[in-house]
Amino acid sequence: MANTPQSKKRARQNETRLAVNKARRSRIRTYLRKVEEAIASGDKSAAETALRAAQPELMRGVTKGVFHKNTASRKMSRLASRVKSIG
């Protein structure tokens, strides 16, 4: 348990950051899931639209420290190639 005032404050900050990062990660995963669903349905235009919507969300996650830059780039690259191969 936190004893010093500094450690108590850090514990509070960690809880807040955990909640914020969890919400961000969930939001990003939702956008990625929409792309996956569009790919699975075989609708190329919907998949491209979903991909364009997901890209800024994913990159925002990078700037906020939720995802590593290379992880986001890898996810975008793989999704883009799958969308391109539809049809």
Biopython code that builds the backbone (N, CA, C, O; Angstrom):
import numpy as np
from Bio.PDB.StructureBuilder import StructureBuilder

atoms = [
    (1, "MET", "N", (0.844, -1.190, 0.000)),
    (1, "MET", "CA", (0.000, 0.000, 0.000)),
    (1, "MET", "C", (0.879, 1.239, 0.000)),
    (1, "MET", "O", (1.963, 1.241, 0.584)),
    (2, "ALA", "N", (0.406, 2.299, -0.661)),
    (2, "ALA", "CA", (1.149, 3.542, -0.747)),
    (2, "ALA", "C", (1.168, 4.224, 0.627)),
    (2, "ALA", "O", (0.144, 4.329, 1.301)),
    (3, "ASN", "N", (2.343, 4.674, 1.013)),
    (3, "ASN", "CA", (2.477, 5.311, 2.320)),
    (3, "ASN", "C", (2.759, 6.804, 2.217)),
    (3, "ASN", "O", (2.119, 7.601, 2.903)),
    (4, "THR", "N", (3.695, 7.188, 1.383)),
    (4, "THR", "CA", (4.063, 8.599, 1.282)),
    (4, "THR", "C", (3.045, 9.346, 0.424)),
    (4, "THR", "O", (2.360, 8.742, -0.401)),
    (5, "PRO", "N", (2.948, 10.652, 0.620)),
    (5, "PRO", "CA", (2.019, 11.433, -0.208)),
    (5, "PRO", "C", (2.330, 11.298, -1.705)),
    (5, "PRO", "O", (1.420, 11.259, -2.534)),
    (6, "GLN", "N", (3.610, 11.227, -2.037)),
    (6, "GLN", "CA", (3.993, 11.094, -3.443)),
    (6, "GLN", "C", (3.501, 9.770, -4.023)),
    (6, "GLN", "O", (2.972, 9.726, -5.134)),
    (7, "SER", "N", (3.682, 8.693, -3.259)),
    (7, "SER", "CA", (3.262, 7.391, -3.768)),
    (7, "SER", "C", (1.735, 7.292, -3.838)),
    (7, "SER", "O", (1.201, 6.596, -4.702)),
    (8, "LYS", "N", (1.030, 7.982, -2.935)),
    (8, "LYS", "CA", (-0.433, 8.003, -3.008)),
    (8, "LYS", "C", (-0.898, 8.730, -4.258)),
    (8, "LYS", "O", (-1.830, 8.295, -4.935)),
    (9, "LYS", "N", (-0.234, 9.845, -4.558)),
    (9, "LYS", "CA", (-0.581, 10.598, -5.758)),
    (9, "LYS", "C", (-0.297, 9.777, -7.006)),
    (9, "LYS", "O", (-1.109, 9.752, -7.930)),
    (10, "ARG", "N", (0.853, 9.104, -7.041)),
    (10, "ARG", "CA", (1.209, 8.274, -8.196)),
    (10, "ARG", "C", (0.168, 7.173, -8.395)),
    (10, "ARG", "O", (-0.198, 6.855, -9.527)),
    (11, "ALA", "N", (-0.305, 6.597, -7.298)),
    (11, "ALA", "CA", (-1.324, 5.546, -7.401)),
    (11, "ALA", "C", (-2.603, 6.098, -8.020)),
    (11, "ALA", "O", (-3.231, 5.444, -8.853)),
    (12, "ARG", "N", (-2.988, 7.314, -7.604)),
    (12, "ARG", "CA", (-4.180, 7.951, -8.190)),
    (12, "ARG", "C", (-3.977, 8.222, -9.674)),
    (12, "ARG", "O", (-4.868, 7.972, -10.485)),
    (13, "GLN", "N", (-2.802, 8.732, -10.024)),
    (13, "GLN", "CA", (-2.505, 9.031, -11.426)),
    (13, "GLN", "C", (-2.512, 7.767, -12.273)),
    (13, "GLN", "O", (-2.999, 7.770, -13.404)),
    (14, "ASN", "N", (-1.971, 6.691, -11.724)),
    (14, "ASN", "CA", (-1.932, 5.423, -12.455)),
    (14, "ASN", "C", (-3.338, 4.908, -12.742)),
    (14, "ASN", "O", (-3.606, 4.402, -13.832)),
    (15, "GLU", "N", (-4.242, 5.035, -11.760)),
    (15, "GLU", "CA", (-5.622, 4.605, -11.964)),
    (15, "GLU", "C", (-6.279, 5.408, -13.079)),
    (15, "GLU", "O", (-6.967, 4.849, -13.934)),
    (16, "THR", "N", (-6.063, 6.727, -13.066)),
    (16, "THR", "CA", (-6.654, 7.601, -14.090)),
    (16, "THR", "C", (-6.117, 7.251, -15.465)),
    (16, "THR", "O", (-6.881, 7.119, -16.421)),
    (17, "ARG", "N", (-4.797, 7.101, -15.565)),
    (17, "ARG", "CA", (-4.174, 6.787, -16.849)),
    (17, "ARG", "C", (-4.617, 5.425, -17.363)),
    (17, "ARG", "O", (-4.812, 5.237, -18.564)),
    (18, "LEU", "N", (-4.776, 4.467, -16.434)),
    (18, "LEU", "CA", (-5.241, 3.138, -16.819)),
    (18, "LEU", "C", (-6.613, 3.224, -17.474)),
    (18, "LEU", "O", (-6.862, 2.601, -18.506)),
    (19, "ALA", "N", (-7.503, 4.006, -16.859)),
    (19, "ALA", "CA", (-8.862, 4.141, -17.396)),
    (19, "ALA", "C", (-8.844, 4.806, -18.770)),
    (19, "ALA", "O", (-9.546, 4.365, -19.681)),
    (20, "VAL", "N", (-8.054, 5.856, -18.925)),
    (20, "VAL", "CA", (-7.981, 6.589, -20.187)),
    (20, "VAL", "C", (-7.398, 5.698, -21.281)),
    (20, "VAL", "O", (-7.940, 5.623, -22.384)),
    (21, "ASN", "N", (-6.292, 5.026, -20.968)),
    (21, "ASN", "CA", (-5.640, 4.173, -21.963)),
    (21, "ASN", "C", (-6.523, 2.980, -22.343)),
    (21, "ASN", "O", (-6.539, 2.548, -23.495)),
    (22, "LYS", "N", (-7.253, 2.458, -21.358)),
    (22, "LYS", "CA", (-8.147, 1.337, -21.626)),
    (22, "LYS", "C", (-9.241, 1.764, -22.599)),
    (22, "LYS", "O", (-9.585, 1.023, -23.520)),
    (23, "ALA", "N", (-9.781, 2.956, -22.390)),
    (23, "ALA", "CA", (-10.826, 3.472, -23.279)),
    (23, "ALA", "C", (-10.273, 3.704, -24.684)),
    (23, "ALA", "O", (-10.933, 3.385, -25.672)),
    (24, "ARG", "N", (-9.069, 4.256, -24.773)),
    (24, "ARG", "CA", (-8.441, 4.496, -26.080)),
    (24, "ARG", "C", (-8.213, 3.194, -26.831)),
    (24, "ARG", "O", (-8.525, 3.078, -28.016)),
    (25, "ARG", "N", (-7.657, 2.205, -26.112)),
    (25, "ARG", "CA", (-7.369, 0.915, -26.736)),
    (25, "ARG", "C", (-8.663, 0.260, -27.229)),
    (25, "ARG", "O", (-8.700, -0.317, -28.316)),
    (26, "SER", "N", (-9.721, 0.355, -26.418)),
    (26, "SER", "CA", (-11.009, -0.218, -26.793)),
    (26, "SER", "C", (-11.561, 0.466, -28.039)),
    (26, "SER", "O", (-12.078, -0.197, -28.939)),
    (27, "ARG", "N", (-11.452, 1.791, -28.089)),
    (27, "ARG", "CA", (-11.941, 2.554, -29.238)),
    (27, "ARG", "C", (-11.197, 2.163, -30.509)),
    (27, "ARG", "O", (-11.806, 2.002, -31.566)),
    (28, "ILE", "N", (-9.883, 2.010, -30.404)),
    (28, "ILE", "CA", (-9.064, 1.636, -31.559)),
    (28, "ILE", "C", (-9.435, 0.229, -32.030)),
    (28, "ILE", "O", (-9.558, -0.019, -33.229)),
    (29, "ARG", "N", (-9.613, -0.684, -31.080)),
    (29, "ARG", "CA", (-9.975, -2.054, -31.440)),
    (29, "ARG", "C", (-11.339, -2.108, -32.137)),
    (29, "ARG", "O", (-11.560, -2.933, -33.023)),
    (30, "THR", "N", (-12.246, -1.223, -31.727)),
    (30, "THR", "CA", (-13.559, -1.164, -32.374)),
    (30, "THR", "C", (-13.412, -0.772, -33.833)),
    (30, "THR", "O", (-14.033, -1.375, -34.709)),
    (31, "TYR", "N", (-12.583, 0.247, -34.099)),
    (31, "TYR", "CA", (-12.350, 0.674, -35.477)),
    (31, "TYR", "C", (-11.713, -0.453, -36.295)),
    (31, "TYR", "O", (-12.088, -0.676, -37.446)),
    (32, "LEU", "N", (-10.759, -1.156, -35.702)),
    (32, "LEU", "CA", (-10.102, -2.260, -36.403)),
    (32, "LEU", "C", (-11.092, -3.398, -36.665)),
    (32, "LEU", "O", (-11.042, -4.042, -37.712)),
    (33, "ARG", "N", (-11.992, -3.640, -35.708)),
    (33, "ARG", "CA", (-12.991, -4.690, -35.882)),
    (33, "ARG", "C", (-13.941, -4.359, -37.033)),
    (33, "ARG", "O", (-14.364, -5.250, -37.769)),
    (34, "LYS", "N", (-14.273, -3.077, -37.184)),
    (34, "LYS", "CA", (-15.147, -2.665, -38.285)),
    (34, "LYS", "C", (-14.488, -2.946, -39.636)),
    (34, "LYS", "O", (-15.157, -3.346, -40.589)),
    (35, "VAL", "N", (-13.172, -2.731, -39.711)),
    (35, "VAL", "CA", (-12.438, -3.034, -40.944)),
    (35, "VAL", "C", (-12.467, -4.538, -41.191)),
    (35, "VAL", "O", (-12.715, -4.984, -42.311)),
    (36, "GLU", "N", (-12.215, -5.309, -40.150)),
    (36, "GLU", "CA", (-12.218, -6.778, -40.272)),
    (36, "GLU", "C", (-13.583, -7.283, -40.754)),
    (36, "GLU", "O", (-13.657, -8.170, -41.605)),
    (37, "GLU", "N", (-14.654, -6.717, -40.209)),
    (37, "GLU", "CA", (-15.995, -7.149, -40.591)),
    (37, "GLU", "C", (-16.292, -6.807, -42.048)),
    (37, "GLU", "O", (-16.925, -7.587, -42.761)),
    (38, "ALA", "N", (-15.826, -5.624, -42.488)),
    (38, "ALA", "CA", (-16.033, -5.223, -43.882)),
    (38, "ALA", "C", (-15.244, -6.133, -44.820)),
    (38, "ALA", "O", (-15.722, -6.478, -45.901)),
    (39, "ILE", "N", (-14.043, -6.521, -44.410)),
    (39, "ILE", "CA", (-13.231, -7.438, -45.213)),
    (39, "ILE", "C", (-13.935, -8.800, -45.296)),
    (39, "ILE", "O", (-14.008, -9.404, -46.366)),
    (40, "ALA", "N", (-14.445, -9.269, -44.165)),
    (40, "ALA", "CA", (-15.113, -10.574, -44.128)),
    (40, "ALA", "C", (-16.367, -10.589, -45.001)),
    (40, "ALA", "O", (-16.688, -11.606, -45.615)),
    (41, "SER", "N", (-17.074, -9.461, -45.053)),
    (41, "SER", "CA", (-18.285, -9.405, -45.873)),
    (41, "SER", "C", (-17.970, -9.289, -47.356)),
    (41, "SER", "O", (-18.833, -9.541, -48.197)),
    (42, "GLY", "N", (-16.732, -8.906, -47.683)),
    (42, "GLY", "CA", (-16.318, -8.807, -49.082)),
    (42, "GLY", "C", (-16.688, -7.493, -49.744)),
    (42, "GLY", "O", (-16.594, -7.370, -50.965)),
    (43, "ASP", "N", (-17.108, -6.502, -48.955)),
    (43, "ASP", "CA", (-17.493, -5.197, -49.492)),
    (43, "ASP", "C", (-16.270, -4.284, -49.519)),
    (43, "ASP", "O", (-15.858, -3.756, -48.487)),
    (44, "LYS", "N", (-15.696, -4.104, -50.707)),
    (44, "LYS", "CA", (-14.446, -3.355, -50.819)),
    (44, "LYS", "C", (-14.611, -1.883, -50.458)),
    (44, "LYS", "O", (-13.761, -1.325, -49.764)),
    (45, "SER", "N", (-15.684, -1.246, -50.914)),
    (45, "SER", "CA", (-15.861, 0.184, -50.628)),
    (45, "SER", "C", (-16.058, 0.429, -49.127)),
    (45, "SER", "O", (-15.531, 1.398, -48.580)),
    (46, "ALA", "N", (-16.812, -0.443, -48.471)),
    (46, "ALA", "CA", (-17.006, -0.309, -47.023)),
    (46, "ALA", "C", (-15.697, -0.549, -46.280)),
    (46, "ALA", "O", (-15.405, 0.123, -45.290)),
    (47, "ALA", "N", (-14.910, -1.510, -46.762)),
    (47, "ALA", "CA", (-13.632, -1.811, -46.124)),
    (47, "ALA", "C", (-12.676, -0.631, -46.270)),
    (47, "ALA", "O", (-11.964, -0.290, -45.326)),
    (48, "GLU", "N", (-12.655, -0.001, -47.456)),
    (48, "GLU", "CA", (-11.778, 1.153, -47.661)),
    (48, "GLU", "C", (-12.197, 2.321, -46.776)),
    (48, "GLU", "O", (-11.352, 3.014, -46.210)),
    (49, "THR", "N", (-13.498, 2.534, -46.662)),
    (49, "THR", "CA", (-14.005, 3.607, -45.801)),
    (49, "THR", "C", (-13.643, 3.346, -44.341)),
    (49, "THR", "O", (-13.207, 4.253, -43.631)),
    (50, "ALA", "N", (-13.822, 2.118, -43.903)),
    (50, "ALA", "CA", (-13.494, 1.754, -42.516)),
    (50, "ALA", "C", (-11.996, 1.884, -42.262)),
    (50, "ALA", "O", (-11.578, 2.295, -41.179)),
    (51, "LEU", "N", (-11.194, 1.532, -43.257)),
    (51, "LEU", "CA", (-9.746, 1.629, -43.116)),
    (51, "LEU", "C", (-9.312, 3.083, -42.986)),
    (51, "LEU", "O", (-8.455, 3.415, -42.167)),
    (52, "ARG", "N", (-9.915, 3.954, -43.810)),
    (52, "ARG", "CA", (-9.584, 5.379, -43.732)),
    (52, "ARG", "C", (-9.990, 5.970, -42.384)),
    (52, "ARG", "O", (-9.328, 6.878, -41.881)),
    (53, "ALA", "N", (-11.074, 5.461, -41.795)),
    (53, "ALA", "CA", (-11.511, 5.931, -40.474)),
    (53, "ALA", "C", (-10.613, 5.388, -39.367)),
    (53, "ALA", "O", (-10.395, 6.055, -38.355)),
    (54, "ALA", "N", (-10.089, 4.171, -39.562)),
    (54, "ALA", "CA", (-9.278, 3.532, -38.526)),
    (54, "ALA", "C", (-7.862, 4.094, -38.458)),
    (54, "ALA", "O", (-7.254, 4.124, -37.388)),
    (55, "GLN", "N", (-7.343, 4.535, -39.587)),
    (55, "GLN", "CA", (-5.944, 4.972, -39.629)),
    (55, "GLN", "C", (-5.632, 6.118, -38.661)),
    (55, "GLN", "O", (-4.675, 6.000, -37.896)),
    (56, "PRO", "N", (-6.395, 7.225, -38.656)),
    (56, "PRO", "CA", (-6.061, 8.289, -37.701)),
    (56, "PRO", "C", (-6.233, 7.862, -36.253)),
    (56, "PRO", "O", (-5.490, 8.312, -35.380)),
    (57, "GLU", "N", (-7.214, 6.991, -35.986)),
    (57, "GLU", "CA", (-7.394, 6.504, -34.612)),
    (57, "GLU", "C", (-6.180, 5.710, -34.153)),
    (57, "GLU", "O", (-5.714, 5.864, -33.024)),
    (58, "LEU", "N", (-5.679, 4.863, -35.034)),
    (58, "LEU", "CA", (-4.520, 4.038, -34.700)),
    (58, "LEU", "C", (-3.290, 4.905, -34.475)),
    (58, "LEU", "O", (-2.528, 4.677, -33.535)),
    (59, "MET", "N", (-3.096, 5.896, -35.334)),
    (59, "MET", "CA", (-1.939, 6.776, -35.190)),
    (59, "MET", "C", (-2.067, 7.673, -33.956)),
    (59, "MET", "O", (-1.064, 8.040, -33.344)),
    (60, "ARG", "N", (-3.297, 8.021, -33.597)),
    (60, "ARG", "CA", (-3.507, 8.796, -32.375)),
    (60, "ARG", "C", (-3.106, 7.960, -31.168)),
    (60, "ARG", "O", (-2.560, 8.478, -30.194)),
    (61, "GLY", "N", (-3.383, 6.658, -31.240)),
    (61, "GLY", "CA", (-2.961, 5.761, -30.168)),
    (61, "GLY", "C", (-1.452, 5.728, -30.023)),
    (61, "GLY", "O", (-0.936, 5.560, -28.918)),
    (62, "VAL", "N", (-0.738, 5.887, -31.139)),
    (62, "VAL", "CA", (0.724, 5.921, -31.099)),
    (62, "VAL", "C", (1.196, 7.183, -30.390)),
    (62, "VAL", "O", (2.065, 7.124, -29.520)),
    (63, "THR", "N", (0.620, 8.328, -30.764)),
    (63, "THR", "CA", (1.073, 9.591, -30.156)),
    (63, "THR", "C", (0.738, 9.654, -28.673)),
    (63, "THR", "O", (1.432, 10.322, -27.907)),
    (64, "LYS", "N", (-0.336, 8.955, -28.261)),
    (64, "LYS", "CA", (-0.725, 8.947, -26.855)),
    (64, "LYS", "C", (-0.019, 7.859, -26.052)),
    (64, "LYS", "O", (-0.180, 7.773, -24.835)),
    (65, "GLY", "N", (0.758, 7.035, -26.736)),
    (65, "GLY", "CA", (1.549, 6.025, -26.023)),
    (65, "GLY", "C", (0.822, 4.732, -25.739)),
    (65, "GLY", "O", (1.278, 3.942, -24.913)),
    (66, "VAL", "N", (-0.310, 4.490, -26.407)),
    (66, "VAL", "CA", (-1.058, 3.251, -26.186)),
    (66, "VAL", "C", (-0.446, 2.119, -26.998)),
    (66, "VAL", "O", (-0.356, 0.985, -26.528)),
    (67, "PHE", "N", (-0.022, 2.437, -28.236)),
    (67, "PHE", "CA", (0.607, 1.462, -29.115)),
    (67, "PHE", "C", (1.983, 1.942, -29.523)),
    (67, "PHE", "O", (2.251, 3.144, -29.546)),
    (68, "HIS", "N", (2.854, 1.002, -29.845)),
    (68, "HIS", "CA", (4.159, 1.339, -30.401)),
    (68, "HIS", "C", (3.986, 1.700, -31.869)),
    (68, "HIS", "O", (3.098, 1.180, -32.544)),
    (69, "LYS", "N", (4.832, 2.587, -32.353)),
    (69, "LYS", "CA", (4.737, 3.067, -33.736)),
    (69, "LYS", "C", (4.794, 1.921, -34.742)),
    (69, "LYS", "O", (3.995, 1.875, -35.676)),
    (70, "ASN", "N", (5.726, 1.005, -34.557)),
    (70, "ASN", "CA", (5.882, -0.100, -35.499)),
    (70, "ASN", "C", (4.684, -1.048, -35.462)),
    (70, "ASN", "O", (4.306, -1.618, -36.485)),
    (71, "THR", "N", (4.094, -1.212, -34.288)),
    (71, "THR", "CA", (2.917, -2.069, -34.165)),
    (71, "THR", "C", (1.769, -1.491, -34.974)),
    (71, "THR", "O", (1.092, -2.215, -35.704)),
    (72, "ALA", "N", (1.549, -0.190, -34.846)),
    (72, "ALA", "CA", (0.474, 0.469, -35.583)),
    (72, "ALA", "C", (0.735, 0.405, -37.086)),
    (72, "ALA", "O", (-0.181, 0.155, -37.870)),
    (73, "SER", "N", (1.979, 0.630, -37.483)),
    (73, "SER", "CA", (2.322, 0.581, -38.902)),
    (73, "SER", "C", (2.105, -0.813, -39.465)),
    (73, "SER", "O", (1.606, -0.973, -40.578)),
    (74, "ARG", "N", (2.484, -1.824, -38.687)),
    (74, "ARG", "CA", (2.303, -3.211, -39.128)),
    (74, "ARG", "C", (0.820, -3.538, -39.294)),
    (74, "ARG", "O", (0.421, -4.148, -40.286)),
    (75, "LYS", "N", (0.010, -3.129, -38.321)),
    (75, "LYS", "CA", (-1.429, -3.385, -38.404)),
    (75, "LYS", "C", (-2.036, -2.698, -39.622)),
    (75, "LYS", "O", (-2.829, -3.304, -40.342)),
    (76, "MET", "N", (-1.672, -1.443, -39.858)),
    (76, "MET", "CA", (-2.208, -0.698, -40.995)),
    (76, "MET", "C", (-1.782, -1.340, -42.307)),
    (76, "MET", "O", (-2.587, -1.461, -43.230)),
    (77, "SER", "N", (-0.535, -1.748, -42.393)),
    (77, "SER", "CA", (-0.019, -2.349, -43.616)),
    (77, "SER", "C", (-0.746, -3.646, -43.935)),
    (77, "SER", "O", (-1.140, -3.879, -45.077)),
    (78, "ARG", "N", (-0.922, -4.480, -42.934)),
    (78, "ARG", "CA", (-1.580, -5.769, -43.150)),
    (78, "ARG", "C", (-3.052, -5.591, -43.516)),
    (78, "ARG", "O", (-3.574, -6.289, -44.385)),
    (79, "LEU", "N", (-3.712, -4.651, -42.846)),
    (79, "LEU", "CA", (-5.116, -4.397, -43.170)),
    (79, "LEU", "C", (-5.242, -3.832, -44.575)),
    (79, "LEU", "O", (-6.131, -4.237, -45.324)),
    (80, "ALA", "N", (-4.364, -2.900, -44.949)),
    (80, "ALA", "CA", (-4.430, -2.267, -46.257)),
    (80, "ALA", "C", (-4.231, -3.305, -47.357)),
    (80, "ALA", "O", (-4.922, -3.274, -48.375)),
    (81, "SER", "N", (-3.286, -4.224, -47.154)),
    (81, "SER", "CA", (-3.055, -5.234, -48.168)),
    (81, "SER", "C", (-4.253, -6.178, -48.286)),
    (81, "SER", "O", (-4.578, -6.630, -49.384)),
    (82, "ARG", "N", (-4.910, -6.478, -47.161)),
    (82, "ARG", "CA", (-6.097, -7.343, -47.197)),
    (82, "ARG", "C", (-7.263, -6.646, -47.876)),
    (82, "ARG", "O", (-8.021, -7.276, -48.614)),
    (83, "VAL", "N", (-7.414, -5.346, -47.629)),
    (83, "VAL", "CA", (-8.481, -4.586, -48.284)),
    (83, "VAL", "C", (-8.225, -4.524, -49.776)),
    (83, "VAL", "O", (-9.147, -4.650, -50.581)),
    (84, "LYS", "N", (-6.975, -4.329, -50.138)),
    (84, "LYS", "CA", (-6.598, -4.219, -51.559)),
    (84, "LYS", "C", (-6.877, -5.521, -52.312)),
    (84, "LYS", "O", (-7.209, -5.497, -53.497)),
    (85, "SER", "N", (-6.742, -6.657, -51.620)),
    (85, "SER", "CA", (-6.899, -7.953, -52.279)),
    (85, "SER", "C", (-8.362, -8.376, -52.428)),
    (85, "SER", "O", (-8.650, -9.406, -53.039)),
    (86, "ILE", "N", (-9.282, -7.591, -51.875)),
    (86, "ILE", "CA", (-10.717, -7.942, -51.988)),
    (86, "ILE", "C", (-11.140, -7.797, -53.446)),
    (86, "ILE", "O", (-10.789, -6.828, -54.119)),
    (87, "GLY", "N", (-11.887, -8.762, -53.908)),
    (87, "GLY", "CA", (-12.579, -8.613, -55.080)),
    (87, "GLY", "C", (-12.284, -8.934, -56.409)),
    (87, "GLY", "O", (-13.098, -8.690, -57.299)),
]
sb = StructureBuilder()
sb.init_structure("model")
sb.init_model(0)
sb.init_chain("A")
sb.init_seg("    ")
for serial, (resi, resn, name, xyz) in enumerate(atoms, 1):
    if name == "N":
        sb.init_residue(resn, " ", resi, " ")
    sb.init_atom(name, np.array(xyz, "f"), 0.0, 1.0, " ", f" {name:<3s}", serial, name[0])
structure = sb.get_structure()
